[in-house]
Amino acid sequence: MAEVGFNYQPTPDSPWSFDLNMRGYAGEREGASFNVQATYTF
């Protein structure tokens, strides 16, 4: 199993935060999963 991700936190100039993840599986069970989340803080 391998996982790669990116996380962007809100700053004083931008209230947006983003979280992106990708996970891959190999072996007896093969596959991949993706997750994307965006948040606006006010």
Biopython code that builds the backbone (N, CA, C, O; Angstrom):
import numpy as np
from Bio.PDB.StructureBuilder import StructureBuilder

atoms = [
    (1, "MET", "N", (0.854, -1.164, 0.000)),
    (1, "MET", "CA", (0.000, 0.000, 0.000)),
    (1, "MET", "C", (0.905, 1.233, 0.000)),
    (1, "MET", "O", (1.914, 1.273, 0.704)),
    (2, "ALA", "N", (0.533, 2.236, -0.796)),
    (2, "ALA", "CA", (1.248, 3.517, -0.834)),
    (2, "ALA", "C", (0.225, 4.641, -0.799)),
    (2, "ALA", "O", (-0.884, 4.505, -1.317)),
    (3, "GLU", "N", (0.609, 5.752, -0.182)),
    (3, "GLU", "CA", (-0.302, 6.891, -0.064)),
    (3, "GLU", "C", (0.469, 8.179, -0.327)),
    (3, "GLU", "O", (1.596, 8.358, 0.135)),
    (4, "VAL", "N", (-0.174, 9.078, -1.088)),
    (4, "VAL", "CA", (0.386, 10.392, -1.384)),
    (4, "VAL", "C", (-0.694, 11.419, -1.085)),
    (4, "VAL", "O", (-1.863, 11.206, -1.405)),
    (5, "GLY", "N", (-0.303, 12.538, -0.470)),
    (5, "GLY", "CA", (-1.300, 13.536, -0.132)),
    (5, "GLY", "C", (-0.763, 14.948, -0.201)),
    (5, "GLY", "O", (0.447, 15.174, -0.206)),
    (6, "PHE", "N", (-1.687, 15.895, -0.254)),
    (6, "PHE", "CA", (-1.382, 17.320, -0.266)),
    (6, "PHE", "C", (-2.385, 18.008, 0.646)),
    (6, "PHE", "O", (-3.586, 17.750, 0.564)),
    (7, "ASN", "N", (-1.888, 18.887, 1.520)),
    (7, "ASN", "CA", (-2.755, 19.590, 2.449)),
    (7, "ASN", "C", (-2.394, 21.071, 2.410)),
    (7, "ASN", "O", (-1.243, 21.437, 2.646)),
    (8, "TYR", "N", (-3.377, 21.924, 2.111)),
    (8, "TYR", "CA", (-3.199, 23.376, 2.081)),
    (8, "TYR", "C", (-4.068, 23.976, 3.169)),
    (8, "TYR", "O", (-5.285, 23.788, 3.173)),
    (9, "GLN", "N", (-3.452, 24.695, 4.089)),
    (9, "GLN", "CA", (-4.166, 25.290, 5.215)),
    (9, "GLN", "C", (-4.562, 26.730, 4.904)),
    (9, "GLN", "O", (-3.886, 27.386, 4.111)),
    (10, "PRO", "N", (-5.642, 27.243, 5.505)),
    (10, "PRO", "CA", (-6.047, 28.623, 5.275)),
    (10, "PRO", "C", (-4.986, 29.606, 5.780)),
    (10, "PRO", "O", (-4.267, 29.337, 6.742)),
    (11, "THR", "N", (-4.914, 30.750, 5.099)),
    (11, "THR", "CA", (-3.996, 31.820, 5.477)),
    (11, "THR", "C", (-4.825, 33.084, 5.729)),
    (11, "THR", "O", (-6.020, 33.097, 5.435)),
    (12, "PRO", "N", (-4.225, 34.128, 6.258)),
    (12, "PRO", "CA", (-4.978, 35.387, 6.438)),
    (12, "PRO", "C", (-5.510, 35.953, 5.115)),
    (12, "PRO", "O", (-6.508, 36.674, 5.111)),
    (13, "ASP", "N", (-4.850, 35.633, 3.991)),
    (13, "ASP", "CA", (-5.283, 36.126, 2.680)),
    (13, "ASP", "C", (-6.325, 35.234, 2.005)),
    (13, "ASP", "O", (-7.081, 35.699, 1.152)),
    (14, "SER", "N", (-6.367, 33.959, 2.381)),
    (14, "SER", "CA", (-7.283, 33.009, 1.739)),
    (14, "SER", "C", (-7.951, 32.126, 2.790)),
    (14, "SER", "O", (-7.249, 31.444, 3.537)),
    (15, "PRO", "N", (-9.279, 32.114, 2.876)),
    (15, "PRO", "CA", (-9.973, 31.296, 3.870)),
    (15, "PRO", "C", (-10.169, 29.835, 3.432)),
    (15, "PRO", "O", (-10.790, 29.058, 4.158)),
    (16, "TRP", "N", (-9.657, 29.458, 2.276)),
    (16, "TRP", "CA", (-9.839, 28.106, 1.750)),
    (16, "TRP", "C", (-8.791, 27.144, 2.290)),
    (16, "TRP", "O", (-7.633, 27.515, 2.485)),
    (17, "SER", "N", (-9.207, 25.910, 2.530)),
    (17, "SER", "CA", (-8.272, 24.820, 2.825)),
    (17, "SER", "C", (-8.622, 23.643, 1.913)),
    (17, "SER", "O", (-9.790, 23.411, 1.602)),
    (18, "PHE", "N", (-7.603, 22.913, 1.493)),
    (18, "PHE", "CA", (-7.765, 21.779, 0.583)),
    (18, "PHE", "C", (-7.022, 20.578, 1.128)),
    (18, "PHE", "O", (-5.947, 20.717, 1.711)),
    (19, "ASP", "N", (-7.586, 19.413, 0.942)),
    (19, "ASP", "CA", (-6.954, 18.162, 1.335)),
    (19, "ASP", "C", (-7.155, 17.169, 0.200)),
    (19, "ASP", "O", (-8.291, 16.817, -0.118)),
    (20, "LEU", "N", (-6.069, 16.715, -0.412)),
    (20, "LEU", "CA", (-6.108, 15.755, -1.525)),
    (20, "LEU", "C", (-5.311, 14.532, -1.128)),
    (20, "LEU", "O", (-4.197, 14.661, -0.621)),
    (21, "ASN", "N", (-5.862, 13.340, -1.351)),
    (21, "ASN", "CA", (-5.181, 12.089, -1.026)),
    (21, "ASN", "C", (-5.390, 11.065, -2.132)),
    (21, "ASN", "O", (-6.463, 10.988, -2.731)),
    (22, "MET", "N", (-4.359, 10.288, -2.391)),
    (22, "MET", "CA", (-4.450, 9.164, -3.324)),
    (22, "MET", "C", (-3.772, 7.968, -2.667)),
    (22, "MET", "O", (-2.658, 8.073, -2.154)),
    (23, "ARG", "N", (-4.454, 6.845, -2.690)),
    (23, "ARG", "CA", (-3.953, 5.625, -2.065)),
    (23, "ARG", "C", (-4.005, 4.493, -3.088)),
    (23, "ARG", "O", (-5.010, 4.319, -3.776)),
    (24, "GLY", "N", (-2.927, 3.731, -3.184)),
    (24, "GLY", "CA", (-2.868, 2.606, -4.118)),
    (24, "GLY", "C", (-2.584, 1.304, -3.388)),
    (24, "GLY", "O", (-1.832, 1.271, -2.414)),
    (25, "TYR", "N", (-3.194, 0.240, -3.871)),
    (25, "TYR", "CA", (-3.055, -1.082, -3.268)),
    (25, "TYR", "C", (-2.508, -2.045, -4.311)),
    (25, "TYR", "O", (-2.903, -1.990, -5.475)),
    (26, "ALA", "N", (-1.608, -2.922, -3.902)),
    (26, "ALA", "CA", (-1.079, -3.949, -4.798)),
    (26, "ALA", "C", (-0.990, -5.258, -4.016)),
    (26, "ALA", "O", (-0.967, -5.269, -2.785)),
    (27, "GLY", "N", (-0.942, -6.341, -4.753)),
    (27, "GLY", "CA", (-0.867, -7.647, -4.111)),
    (27, "GLY", "C", (-2.108, -8.463, -4.427)),
    (27, "GLY", "O", (-2.600, -8.447, -5.555)),
    (28, "GLU", "N", (-2.618, -9.184, -3.418)),
    (28, "GLU", "CA", (-3.787, -10.033, -3.617)),
    (28, "GLU", "C", (-5.011, -9.204, -4.021)),
    (28, "GLU", "O", (-5.800, -9.623, -4.869)),
    (29, "ARG", "N", (-5.160, -8.043, -3.416)),
    (29, "ARG", "CA", (-6.233, -7.103, -3.790)),
    (29, "ARG", "C", (-5.583, -5.833, -4.342)),
    (29, "ARG", "O", (-4.828, -5.159, -3.641)),
    (30, "GLU", "N", (-5.881, -5.515, -5.592)),
    (30, "GLU", "CA", (-5.307, -4.336, -6.229)),
    (30, "GLU", "C", (-6.373, -3.277, -6.428)),
    (30, "GLU", "O", (-7.537, -3.599, -6.661)),
    (31, "GLY", "N", (-5.981, -2.011, -6.338)),
    (31, "GLY", "CA", (-6.937, -0.940, -6.562)),
    (31, "GLY", "C", (-6.373, 0.393, -6.137)),
    (31, "GLY", "O", (-5.205, 0.503, -5.763)),
    (32, "ALA", "N", (-7.217, 1.401, -6.200)),
    (32, "ALA", "CA", (-6.814, 2.752, -5.818)),
    (32, "ALA", "C", (-8.025, 3.482, -5.253)),
    (32, "ALA", "O", (-9.169, 3.161, -5.573)),
    (33, "SER", "N", (-7.750, 4.466, -4.411)),
    (33, "SER", "CA", (-8.814, 5.321, -3.897)),
    (33, "SER", "C", (-8.322, 6.763, -3.898)),
    (33, "SER", "O", (-7.129, 7.035, -3.768)),
    (34, "PHE", "N", (-9.284, 7.686, -4.050)),
    (34, "PHE", "CA", (-8.969, 9.099, -4.107)),
    (34, "PHE", "C", (-9.908, 9.847, -3.161)),
    (34, "PHE", "O", (-11.065, 9.465, -2.988)),
    (35, "ASN", "N", (-9.400, 10.902, -2.562)),
    (35, "ASN", "CA", (-10.195, 11.715, -1.667)),
    (35, "ASN", "C", (-9.855, 13.183, -1.913)),
    (35, "ASN", "O", (-8.681, 13.550, -1.940)),
    (36, "VAL", "N", (-10.870, 14.018, -2.090)),
    (36, "VAL", "CA", (-10.683, 15.457, -2.270)),
    (36, "VAL", "C", (-11.650, 16.177, -1.339)),
    (36, "VAL", "O", (-12.842, 15.871, -1.311)),
    (37, "GLN", "N", (-11.127, 17.137, -0.574)),
    (37, "GLN", "CA", (-11.970, 17.900, 0.329)),
    (37, "GLN", "C", (-11.557, 19.366, 0.258)),
    (37, "GLN", "O", (-10.369, 19.682, 0.319)),
    (38, "ALA", "N", (-12.534, 20.259, 0.129)),
    (38, "ALA", "CA", (-12.303, 21.694, 0.145)),
    (38, "ALA", "C", (-13.187, 22.305, 1.222)),
    (38, "ALA", "O", (-14.360, 21.953, 1.346)),
    (39, "THR", "N", (-12.619, 23.225, 2.004)),
    (39, "THR", "CA", (-13.347, 23.861, 3.090)),
    (39, "THR", "C", (-13.160, 25.381, 3.025)),
    (39, "THR", "O", (-12.046, 25.871, 2.843)),
    (40, "TYR", "N", (-14.252, 26.108, 3.174)),
    (40, "TYR", "CA", (-14.214, 27.573, 3.240)),
    (40, "TYR", "C", (-14.537, 27.980, 4.667)),
    (40, "TYR", "O", (-15.628, 27.695, 5.160)),
    (41, "THR", "N", (-13.602, 28.644, 5.335)),
    (41, "THR", "CA", (-13.786, 29.047, 6.729)),
    (41, "THR", "C", (-14.126, 30.518, 6.803)),
    (41, "THR", "O", (-13.428, 31.352, 6.226)),
    (42, "PHE", "N", (-15.198, 30.841, 7.513)),
    (42, "PHE", "CA", (-15.576, 32.249, 7.661)),
    (42, "PHE", "C", (-15.870, 32.564, 9.102)),
    (42, "PHE", "O", (-16.206, 33.702, 9.429)),
]
sb = StructureBuilder()
sb.init_structure("model")
sb.init_model(0)
sb.init_chain("A")
sb.init_seg("    ")
for serial, (resi, resn, name, xyz) in enumerate(atoms, 1):
    if name == "N":
        sb.init_residue(resn, " ", resi, " ")
    sb.init_atom(name, np.array(xyz, "f"), 0.0, 1.0, " ", f" {name:<3s}", serial, name[0])
structure = sb.get_structure()
